[in-house]
Amino acid sequence: MKFGDVVMFCRPADATEASERFVVRELRGDRVLVAALGTEFSIAPTFVYSVEELEVIAHVDGQIVGG
């Protein structure tokens, strides 16, 4: 996981979490600061999650993970 990667929850609790996508903004050891993608707000909300809660689905270079 690195700056700019697109991530999602690896074990979503519900359909809403399963549909959420984030972009990595900062690595903080075992935590990561992410910004929400696809939001209607002009300033994307940011959140801090454990690295273990997230999985990379696309790298910053555009490579799709698992594809």
Biopython code that builds the backbone (N, CA, C, O; Angstrom):
import numpy as np
from Bio.PDB.StructureBuilder import StructureBuilder

atoms = [
    (1, "MET", "N", (0.856, -1.166, 0.000)),
    (1, "MET", "CA", (0.000, 0.000, 0.000)),
    (1, "MET", "C", (0.904, 1.232, 0.000)),
    (1, "MET", "O", (1.861, 1.326, 0.769)),
    (2, "LYS", "N", (0.565, 2.186, -0.901)),
    (2, "LYS", "CA", (1.356, 3.404, -0.969)),
    (2, "LYS", "C", (0.475, 4.600, -1.338)),
    (2, "LYS", "O", (-0.683, 4.441, -1.726)),
    (3, "PHE", "N", (1.043, 5.789, -1.209)),
    (3, "PHE", "CA", (0.325, 7.018, -1.517)),
    (3, "PHE", "C", (-0.298, 6.934, -2.911)),
    (3, "PHE", "O", (0.366, 6.560, -3.878)),
    (4, "GLY", "N", (-1.579, 7.286, -3.000)),
    (4, "GLY", "CA", (-2.277, 7.301, -4.275)),
    (4, "GLY", "C", (-3.020, 6.031, -4.630)),
    (4, "GLY", "O", (-3.849, 6.042, -5.540)),
    (5, "ASP", "N", (-2.744, 4.935, -3.936)),
    (5, "ASP", "CA", (-3.454, 3.682, -4.210)),
    (5, "ASP", "C", (-4.939, 3.832, -3.875)),
    (5, "ASP", "O", (-5.314, 4.587, -2.977)),
    (6, "VAL", "N", (-5.765, 3.108, -4.605)),
    (6, "VAL", "CA", (-7.196, 3.046, -4.312)),
    (6, "VAL", "C", (-7.435, 1.804, -3.468)),
    (6, "VAL", "O", (-6.979, 0.713, -3.809)),
    (7, "VAL", "N", (-8.150, 1.978, -2.368)),
    (7, "VAL", "CA", (-8.378, 0.884, -1.426)),
    (7, "VAL", "C", (-9.854, 0.760, -1.090)),
    (7, "VAL", "O", (-10.655, 1.658, -1.352)),
    (8, "MET", "N", (-10.190, -0.387, -0.499)),
    (8, "MET", "CA", (-11.544, -0.642, -0.005)),
    (8, "MET", "C", (-11.421, -1.477, 1.257)),
    (8, "MET", "O", (-10.338, -1.966, 1.578)),
    (9, "PHE", "N", (-12.524, -1.641, 1.973)),
    (9, "PHE", "CA", (-12.512, -2.500, 3.162)),
    (9, "PHE", "C", (-12.333, -3.950, 2.723)),
    (9, "PHE", "O", (-12.967, -4.394, 1.766)),
    (10, "CYS", "N", (-11.473, -4.685, 3.421)),
    (10, "CYS", "CA", (-11.269, -6.094, 3.060)),
    (10, "CYS", "C", (-12.359, -6.992, 3.656)),
    (10, "CYS", "O", (-12.623, -8.073, 3.130)),
    (11, "ARG", "N", (-12.983, -6.560, 4.736)),
    (11, "ARG", "CA", (-14.089, -7.307, 5.339)),
    (11, "ARG", "C", (-15.225, -6.323, 5.654)),
    (11, "ARG", "O", (-15.441, -5.979, 6.816)),
    (12, "PRO", "N", (-15.946, -5.874, 4.629)),
    (12, "PRO", "CA", (-17.008, -4.885, 4.871)),
    (12, "PRO", "C", (-18.117, -5.432, 5.759)),
    (12, "PRO", "O", (-18.493, -6.600, 5.655)),
    (13, "ALA", "N", (-18.635, -4.580, 6.630)),
    (13, "ALA", "CA", (-19.696, -4.974, 7.565)),
    (13, "ALA", "C", (-21.065, -4.997, 6.901)),
    (13, "ALA", "O", (-21.963, -5.710, 7.349)),
    (14, "ASP", "N", (-21.227, -4.223, 5.836)),
    (14, "ASP", "CA", (-22.526, -4.151, 5.152)),
    (14, "ASP", "C", (-22.322, -3.691, 3.710)),
    (14, "ASP", "O", (-21.191, -3.463, 3.279)),
    (15, "ALA", "N", (-23.422, -3.555, 2.969)),
    (15, "ALA", "CA", (-23.357, -3.177, 1.553)),
    (15, "ALA", "C", (-22.783, -1.780, 1.349)),
    (15, "ALA", "O", (-22.123, -1.523, 0.342)),
    (16, "THR", "N", (-23.026, -0.883, 2.287)),
    (16, "THR", "CA", (-22.491, 0.478, 2.174)),
    (16, "THR", "C", (-20.968, 0.447, 2.245)),
    (16, "THR", "O", (-20.296, 1.058, 1.415)),
    (17, "GLU", "N", (-20.424, -0.258, 3.228)),
    (17, "GLU", "CA", (-18.969, -0.374, 3.337)),
    (17, "GLU", "C", (-18.381, -1.095, 2.129)),
    (17, "GLU", "O", (-17.277, -0.772, 1.693)),
    (18, "ALA", "N", (-19.100, -2.056, 1.593)),
    (18, "ALA", "CA", (-18.608, -2.799, 0.428)),
    (18, "ALA", "C", (-18.486, -1.915, -0.804)),
    (18, "ALA", "O", (-17.670, -2.189, -1.683)),
    (19, "SER", "N", (-19.279, -0.868, -0.876)),
    (19, "SER", "CA", (-19.258, 0.013, -2.053)),
    (19, "SER", "C", (-18.305, 1.201, -1.898)),
    (19, "SER", "O", (-18.032, 1.898, -2.875)),
    (20, "GLU", "N", (-17.804, 1.439, -0.703)),
    (20, "GLU", "CA", (-16.935, 2.596, -0.463)),
    (20, "GLU", "C", (-15.531, 2.357, -1.001)),
    (20, "GLU", "O", (-14.961, 1.275, -0.859)),
    (21, "ARG", "N", (-14.992, 3.408, -1.625)),
    (21, "ARG", "CA", (-13.628, 3.387, -2.144)),
    (21, "ARG", "C", (-12.907, 4.615, -1.608)),
    (21, "ARG", "O", (-13.506, 5.675, -1.425)),
    (22, "PHE", "N", (-11.617, 4.456, -1.360)),
    (22, "PHE", "CA", (-10.802, 5.532, -0.794)),
    (22, "PHE", "C", (-9.488, 5.615, -1.553)),
    (22, "PHE", "O", (-9.066, 4.650, -2.191)),
    (23, "VAL", "N", (-8.846, 6.770, -1.480)),
    (23, "VAL", "CA", (-7.498, 6.933, -2.011)),
    (23, "VAL", "C", (-6.563, 7.220, -0.839)),
    (23, "VAL", "O", (-6.875, 8.030, 0.034)),
    (24, "VAL", "N", (-5.420, 6.551, -0.832)),
    (24, "VAL", "CA", (-4.454, 6.700, 0.248)),
    (24, "VAL", "C", (-3.793, 8.073, 0.159)),
    (24, "VAL", "O", (-3.271, 8.456, -0.889)),
    (25, "ARG", "N", (-3.823, 8.806, 1.265)),
    (25, "ARG", "CA", (-3.216, 10.139, 1.339)),
    (25, "ARG", "C", (-1.952, 10.162, 2.186)),
    (25, "ARG", "O", (-1.055, 10.967, 1.936)),
    (26, "GLU", "N", (-1.870, 9.290, 3.184)),
    (26, "GLU", "CA", (-0.694, 9.296, 4.054)),
    (26, "GLU", "C", (-0.591, 7.973, 4.800)),
    (26, "GLU", "O", (-1.583, 7.471, 5.328)),
    (27, "LEU", "N", (0.604, 7.417, 4.842)),
    (27, "LEU", "CA", (0.858, 6.218, 5.627)),
    (27, "LEU", "C", (1.357, 6.650, 6.993)),
    (27, "LEU", "O", (2.242, 7.498, 7.103)),
    (28, "ARG", "N", (0.781, 6.060, 8.034)),
    (28, "ARG", "CA", (1.122, 6.405, 9.419)),
    (28, "ARG", "C", (1.431, 5.147, 10.206)),
    (28, "ARG", "O", (0.733, 4.820, 11.166)),
    (29, "GLY", "N", (2.462, 4.451, 9.806)),
    (29, "GLY", "CA", (2.816, 3.200, 10.472)),
    (29, "GLY", "C", (1.782, 2.129, 10.201)),
    (29, "GLY", "O", (1.604, 1.717, 9.055)),
    (30, "ASP", "N", (1.088, 1.666, 11.249)),
    (30, "ASP", "CA", (0.063, 0.626, 11.069)),
    (30, "ASP", "C", (-1.300, 1.227, 10.743)),
    (30, "ASP", "O", (-2.298, 0.509, 10.688)),
    (31, "ARG", "N", (-1.348, 2.521, 10.530)),
    (31, "ARG", "CA", (-2.587, 3.221, 10.166)),
    (31, "ARG", "C", (-2.373, 3.955, 8.850)),
    (31, "ARG", "O", (-1.239, 4.210, 8.444)),
    (32, "VAL", "N", (-3.473, 4.290, 8.194)),
    (32, "VAL", "CA", (-3.410, 4.986, 6.914)),
    (32, "VAL", "C", (-4.506, 6.051, 6.865)),
    (32, "VAL", "O", (-5.646, 5.801, 7.257)),
    (33, "LEU", "N", (-4.147, 7.235, 6.383)),
    (33, "LEU", "CA", (-5.107, 8.308, 6.164)),
    (33, "LEU", "C", (-5.629, 8.162, 4.744)),
    (33, "LEU", "O", (-4.851, 8.122, 3.791)),
    (34, "VAL", "N", (-6.947, 8.084, 4.606)),
    (34, "VAL", "CA", (-7.561, 7.921, 3.292)),
    (34, "VAL", "C", (-8.598, 9.014, 3.071)),
    (34, "VAL", "O", (-9.153, 9.566, 4.021)),
    (35, "ALA", "N", (-8.850, 9.318, 1.793)),
    (35, "ALA", "CA", (-9.895, 10.268, 1.410)),
    (35, "ALA", "C", (-10.951, 9.509, 0.613)),
    (35, "ALA", "O", (-10.629, 8.670, -0.228)),
    (36, "ALA", "N", (-12.206, 9.814, 0.888)),
    (36, "ALA", "CA", (-13.312, 9.143, 0.204)),
    (36, "ALA", "C", (-13.329, 9.510, -1.278)),
    (36, "ALA", "O", (-13.086, 10.661, -1.642)),
    (37, "LEU", "N", (-13.617, 8.533, -2.122)),
    (37, "LEU", "CA", (-13.789, 8.762, -3.551)),
    (37, "LEU", "C", (-15.275, 8.812, -3.871)),
    (37, "LEU", "O", (-16.080, 8.166, -3.200)),
    (38, "GLY", "N", (-15.639, 9.571, -4.888)),
    (38, "GLY", "CA", (-17.024, 9.602, -5.338)),
    (38, "GLY", "C", (-17.964, 10.331, -4.411)),
    (38, "GLY", "O", (-19.160, 10.039, -4.396)),
    (39, "THR", "N", (-17.462, 11.263, -3.643)),
    (39, "THR", "CA", (-18.303, 12.003, -2.715)),
    (39, "THR", "C", (-18.889, 13.238, -3.391)),
    (39, "THR", "O", (-18.325, 13.753, -4.357)),
    (40, "GLU", "N", (-19.998, 13.699, -2.889)),
    (40, "GLU", "CA", (-20.638, 14.898, -3.438)),
    (40, "GLU", "C", (-20.076, 16.181, -2.821)),
    (40, "GLU", "O", (-20.432, 17.280, -3.244)),
    (41, "PHE", "N", (-19.208, 16.044, -1.831)),
    (41, "PHE", "CA", (-18.643, 17.204, -1.154)),
    (41, "PHE", "C", (-17.470, 17.778, -1.949)),
    (41, "PHE", "O", (-16.740, 17.036, -2.606)),
    (42, "SER", "N", (-17.293, 19.094, -1.888)),
    (42, "SER", "CA", (-16.174, 19.709, -2.610)),
    (42, "SER", "C", (-14.837, 19.365, -1.953)),
    (42, "SER", "O", (-13.810, 19.331, -2.631)),
    (43, "ILE", "N", (-14.835, 19.115, -0.663)),
    (43, "ILE", "CA", (-13.650, 18.640, 0.048)),
    (43, "ILE", "C", (-13.948, 17.219, 0.519)),
    (43, "ILE", "O", (-14.839, 16.999, 1.339)),
    (44, "ALA", "N", (-13.194, 16.263, -0.008)),
    (44, "ALA", "CA", (-13.456, 14.853, 0.308)),
    (44, "ALA", "C", (-13.199, 14.575, 1.789)),
    (44, "ALA", "O", (-12.165, 14.974, 2.326)),
    (45, "PRO", "N", (-14.130, 13.898, 2.444)),
    (45, "PRO", "CA", (-13.916, 13.507, 3.844)),
    (45, "PRO", "C", (-12.717, 12.569, 3.958)),
    (45, "PRO", "O", (-12.481, 11.741, 3.078)),
    (46, "THR", "N", (-11.966, 12.704, 5.047)),
    (46, "THR", "CA", (-10.825, 11.829, 5.287)),
    (46, "THR", "C", (-11.045, 11.017, 6.550)),
    (46, "THR", "O", (-11.771, 11.425, 7.457)),
    (47, "PHE", "N", (-10.404, 9.859, 6.588)),
    (47, "PHE", "CA", (-10.552, 8.934, 7.705)),
    (47, "PHE", "C", (-9.214, 8.262, 7.967)),
    (47, "PHE", "O", (-8.364, 8.197, 7.079)),
    (48, "VAL", "N", (-9.023, 7.768, 9.170)),
    (48, "VAL", "CA", (-7.841, 6.984, 9.506)),
    (48, "VAL", "C", (-8.307, 5.573, 9.849)),
    (48, "VAL", "O", (-9.167, 5.379, 10.708)),
    (49, "TYR", "N", (-7.719, 4.587, 9.156)),
    (49, "TYR", "CA", (-8.053, 3.184, 9.391)),
    (49, "TYR", "C", (-6.764, 2.391, 9.598)),
    (49, "TYR", "O", (-5.677, 2.820, 9.212)),
    (50, "SER", "N", (-6.915, 1.248, 10.206)),
    (50, "SER", "CA", (-5.812, 0.309, 10.317)),
    (50, "SER", "C", (-5.516, -0.245, 8.921)),
    (50, "SER", "O", (-6.431, -0.488, 8.135)),
    (51, "VAL", "N", (-4.240, -0.438, 8.626)),
    (51, "VAL", "CA", (-3.839, -1.016, 7.341)),
    (51, "VAL", "C", (-4.499, -2.377, 7.152)),
    (51, "VAL", "O", (-4.835, -2.756, 6.030)),
    (52, "GLU", "N", (-4.687, -3.117, 8.251)),
    (52, "GLU", "CA", (-5.277, -4.454, 8.176)),
    (52, "GLU", "C", (-6.750, -4.440, 7.759)),
    (52, "GLU", "O", (-7.269, -5.467, 7.323)),
    (53, "GLU", "N", (-7.430, -3.304, 7.885)),
    (53, "GLU", "CA", (-8.841, -3.205, 7.515)),
    (53, "GLU", "C", (-9.056, -2.960, 6.024)),
    (53, "GLU", "O", (-10.177, -3.081, 5.529)),
    (54, "LEU", "N", (-7.986, -2.616, 5.309)),
    (54, "LEU", "CA", (-8.112, -2.196, 3.920)),
    (54, "LEU", "C", (-7.329, -3.105, 2.991)),
    (54, "LEU", "O", (-6.361, -3.748, 3.396)),
    (55, "GLU", "N", (-7.765, -3.147, 1.733)),
    (55, "GLU", "CA", (-7.033, -3.862, 0.701)),
    (55, "GLU", "C", (-6.920, -2.975, -0.528)),
    (55, "GLU", "O", (-7.838, -2.220, -0.848)),
    (56, "VAL", "N", (-5.797, -3.071, -1.209)),
    (56, "VAL", "CA", (-5.547, -2.278, -2.411)),
    (56, "VAL", "C", (-6.306, -2.898, -3.573)),
    (56, "VAL", "O", (-6.244, -4.108, -3.790)),
    (57, "ILE", "N", (-7.029, -2.060, -4.322)),
    (57, "ILE", "CA", (-7.725, -2.561, -5.513)),
    (57, "ILE", "C", (-7.150, -1.974, -6.796)),
    (57, "ILE", "O", (-7.373, -2.514, -7.879)),
    (58, "ALA", "N", (-6.411, -0.870, -6.683)),
    (58, "ALA", "CA", (-5.727, -0.290, -7.843)),
    (58, "ALA", "C", (-4.528, 0.508, -7.340)),
    (58, "ALA", "O", (-4.623, 1.270, -6.377)),
    (59, "HIS", "N", (-3.398, 0.312, -8.018)),
    (59, "HIS", "CA", (-2.204, 1.044, -7.636)),
    (59, "HIS", "C", (-2.195, 2.412, -8.295)),
    (59, "HIS", "O", (-2.880, 2.642, -9.292)),
    (60, "VAL", "N", (-1.414, 3.312, -7.729)),
    (60, "VAL", "CA", (-1.310, 4.672, -8.216)),
    (60, "VAL", "C", (-0.923, 4.710, -9.699)),
    (60, "VAL", "O", (-1.281, 5.654, -10.402)),
    (61, "ASP", "N", (-0.207, 3.712, -10.173)),
    (61, "ASP", "CA", (0.205, 3.674, -11.580)),
    (61, "ASP", "C", (-0.904, 3.164, -12.499)),
    (61, "ASP", "O", (-0.695, 3.013, -13.703)),
    (62, "GLY", "N", (-2.086, 2.898, -11.931)),
    (62, "GLY", "CA", (-3.236, 2.458, -12.728)),
    (62, "GLY", "C", (-3.394, 0.959, -12.842)),
    (62, "GLY", "O", (-4.382, 0.483, -13.401)),
    (63, "GLN", "N", (-2.443, 0.208, -12.325)),
    (63, "GLN", "CA", (-2.512, -1.255, -12.384)),
    (63, "GLN", "C", (-3.620, -1.748, -11.466)),
    (63, "GLN", "O", (-3.653, -1.407, -10.284)),
    (64, "ILE", "N", (-4.525, -2.548, -12.012)),
    (64, "ILE", "CA", (-5.626, -3.125, -11.229)),
    (64, "ILE", "C", (-5.108, -4.371, -10.511)),
    (64, "ILE", "O", (-4.495, -5.246, -11.123)),
    (65, "VAL", "N", (-5.360, -4.434, -9.232)),
    (65, "VAL", "CA", (-4.909, -5.568, -8.429)),
    (65, "VAL", "C", (-5.810, -6.763, -8.715)),
    (65, "VAL", "O", (-7.034, -6.636, -8.715)),
    (66, "GLY", "N", (-5.213, -7.906, -8.956)),
    (66, "GLY", "CA", (-5.979, -9.119, -9.221)),
    (66, "GLY", "C", (-6.499, -9.185, -10.642)),
    (66, "GLY", "O", (-7.256, -10.096, -10.976)),
    (67, "GLY", "N", (-6.113, -8.249, -11.483)),
    (67, "GLY", "CA", (-6.622, -8.215, -12.868)),
    (67, "GLY", "C", (-5.603, -8.504, -13.906)),
    (67, "GLY", "O", (-5.917, -8.502, -15.096)),
]
sb = StructureBuilder()
sb.init_structure("model")
sb.init_model(0)
sb.init_chain("A")
sb.init_seg("    ")
for serial, (resi, resn, name, xyz) in enumerate(atoms, 1):
    if name == "N":
        sb.init_residue(resn, " ", resi, " ")
    sb.init_atom(name, np.array(xyz, "f"), 0.0, 1.0, " ", f" {name:<3s}", serial, name[0])
structure = sb.get_structure()
